[in-house]
Amino acid sequence: MRVMRHGSLLQQRVMIAAALVLALCAVGVWVLMQPSNTPSPEPADARVMRQIRTQAGRGAELRYAENGERRSVCGYVGRVAGGPAVGFVSIPNRILFSDDPLPTEFREMRQSYCPGFMAAPNRRP
């Protein structure tokens, strides 16, 4: 009968634990490298049109749009065809219009996402 030493049993357990950790790491890396099932972000032009239709109604018309910073879009929309234009700032989860009852929030959003938008021509950077 063979008697195992205490040191060799400990070494064996350490090697098994190290192999398990290595295997878990390999599986984790493999899982992270797989393409995710999350949908790609909505294109900015489609998002802006959806937001305008939802907030300003189906009769609203987009007059002008330009890309801002961090996936934002700024521009002008007419709430009715041929009506006066109002400015807007669109971000992925929100749209604000210049005639909304939140003028300070609109101004801050415009300055943050579209710093040169709606500025006098001689003041544009």
N, C-alpha and C positions, 0 to 999 in steps of 0.2 A: 504494500500500500504506500502510495506516494503522499507525502505531506507537503502542502503548498505553503510557501512563505507568505507572511503578511504583506511584504513589499510587493510581490508579484500580483497579488489580488488587488491591491490598491492601484497599481499601474494598469491593470486590465480594466478596472472601472473607469479610470481617468480616460483611457483610450476610447472606450465605448461612449462616454459622455462627450468627448471631443468630436467623435464621428457623428453623433446625433446633432450637435450644434452646427457642424459643417453642413450636414444634410438640410437642416432647417434654413440655414442661410442661403443655400443653393435654391431651395424651393421658393423662398421669399424673393430672391432676385428674379427667378423665372416668372413668378406671378406679377411682379412690377413691370416686367418687360412686355407683357401681353397687352394688346390694344384694349382700351377700356370700352365699355358699352355706352358711355355717356355720349349724347349727341353733340355734334360740333356747335359752336355758338351761332346764333341766328345772324345772318348777314346784316350789316348796318342799314342798308337801304330798305330791306324788308321790315326790319324792326321799326324804323322811323315811320314807314307807311302804316304799319299796324297800330303804333302808338297814336299817330295823328287821327286815324279813323276812329279809334276808341275814344280819344279825348275831345276831338273837335267835330266829329261826325263824318258821315259818308260824303257829304257835300264839300268837305274841306279839300283844298288843293295845295300841293307842295309847290312853292314858287322858286325856292333856291335852297341848296344844302351844301355844306362843306364839312369835311372831316375835321374833328377837333382832336384833343389829346385823350389817351386812354379809352379808345373805342367810342368816343362821343361824336355826335353830329350836331351841328348848329345850322340854322337857316331861317327861312321865312315861310309862313304858311298863310293862306287866306282861309278864313273859317267858312266863307261862302264863295262860290265862283265869282270872280270880279270884285270881291269885297276888299277892304283894306288888309294889308299884310301885317302880321305880328311875328316877332322873333320867337324862336324856340331853341331849347337845348335838350338833346336827347342823350341819355345814357342807358345802358342795358336794362335797368329796372325802373326807369322813370323818364318822363318828359315834362318840361315846364315851359310855359308860354310867357312872353313879356307882358301880356295883359292879365295874367293870373293875379289873384289877390295876395300873392306872396312876392312882392317886388324885390325885397332884400334877398330872399333866397334865390330868386332868378338871377339877380345881379352877381351874387357870389358864385353860383354855378357857372354862369357865363365867364366870369373872370378866371375861374379855376380850370374849366375845360376848353374854352375858346377865347383866349385872352385878347385877340385882336378883333373879334367879331362885334359888330354894331358900334365900333369906334369911329370917330370922325376920320376921314381919309388921311389928313395930315398927322394924325396921332397913331396910326397903325405902325407896328414895328417893322 
